[in-house]
Amino acid sequence: MGRQQVSIDMSKLLEMADNQIPQKEMAATLGVSAPTLRDRIAELRSQQGIILESKEVENLRVIKLKEKVLSRL
């Protein structure tokens, strides 16, 4: 059984990232280690990638549907 994941204030994280604060400074402000912050950011990017891929697939479905409708006109 692993350790419990440290809670990170995502709104603060996103705000600091938008302001291009260095990761070491972000980690110190959030009260976590730099490796923990790095891992959490990687996790978020991975989740975002899955969401983006899902949206791309849905967009392709919509495009195909539009093509079918237009071909019948």
Secondary structure as UniProt FT lines:
FT   HELIX           10..18
FT   TURN            19..20
FT   HELIX           23..30
FT   HELIX           34..71
//
